[in-house]
Each structure stands twice: as C-alpha cells, then as structure tokens.
Amino acid sequence: MGRTGSSTAGRLLVAAADRADSAAERLLVRLLRGAGIDGWVLGHPLGPYRIDLAFPAQRLAIEVDGWAWHVDPDRFRNDRRKGNFITRSGWDLLRFTWHGLHEQPAASIVEISQTLAAAA
C-alpha cells in the first residue's frame, strides 16, 4: 500500500479475480460495475457450453465476440451452435463486440438494462 503502482496492481487483481476470458469481457464487467448492474455470472454453464456472461435469474446470456477467436471456421460454426442452443433453451441472447463495447459503452449498457427490465 502506498507504493508506486499499488493502485494498478489492485486493478489487475480485481480483473484476475473476475476470471474473464478476454479483454472485451473484462471491459464488459467494468461497464456493468460502473453502471451498478449486478446479478451476473462469468462462464455460466448451460448444457455443454459456458455462457460468457449470464444473468441466470433473468435468463439473459451475453456473448462477447472477438475477431481473434472467430478467425477459425470451426470456432465460428461452434459459436453459432452455442447461440442457437442458448435461445432454444429459453434464454435471451445479446451479442457484443470489443468495438461496440469500447466505442458505444452507454448504448451497450442501455441495451442490457432494457433487456433485463423486460425479463423482470
């Protein structure tokens, strides 16, 4: 405490504790926290899949799509199957990209908030 870099180290520890799989997921977590939105779970299991970020009580799944992950055709196809499985299981599904979260954070939070309100 009080040493140079301690606040940065603290932020890194919080990010690591979240267990987010990507920078985009960590950004989404920061946005949700900043907006005071809670009730979410990272890596929520659903059937054979794990939802990137889920609101289980409202059955809202959020998938964060990145270019690096989806350059492989098999990964891309599997992600489509996962999305279909989520919706067939009775969940709402929202998809965001790094660019959308980074460039339009307020719009992303509004969309999530409105979807949560509709599910309540």
Buried (B, 14 or more C-beta within 10 A) or exposed (E): EEEEEEEEEEEEEEBEEBEBBBBBBBBBBBBBEEBEBEEBEBBBEBEEBEBBBBBBEBBBBBBBBBEEBBEEEEEEEEBEEBBEBBEEEEBBBBEBBBEBBBEEBEEBBEBBEEBBEEEE
